[in-house]
Amino acid sequence: MARSNKPIVWSLFAAGGTFAAFVTPAMIVVTGLALSFGLLPPEALSYERLSGLIENPIAKGIVFLTVFLPAWHAAHRLRITAHDFGIREDGLVMMVCYGLASVATVMAVYALLSL
């Protein structure tokens, strides 16, 4: 029986979509609506406060997941979309899409570790 990487790809795709579906609306409410309507003081998202928050390892993990999971979700979506548009070079498309997701992951790790 041939081994497949589909379970890994599908798990990252599903986790990324689920995470983005829950986190993105919350981020929109906090950064877009709550500040605009005066529900949060402007200093709530100040540089000093957020840089202090990001020093916490749990916060770094959440920021990493916020970049990592949606990037892999988007990579798989773009791969399938390319196939739907008739691009049949799946090996090349797969390398480009998942390569970009890998670059985003490495950049997120580097940025978070350098803080």
Summary of the structure (lengths in Angstrom):
residues: 115
radius of gyration: 17.6
end to end distance: 45.6
largest distance: 59.9
contacts: 281
relative contact order: 0.12
helix: 80%
strand: 0%
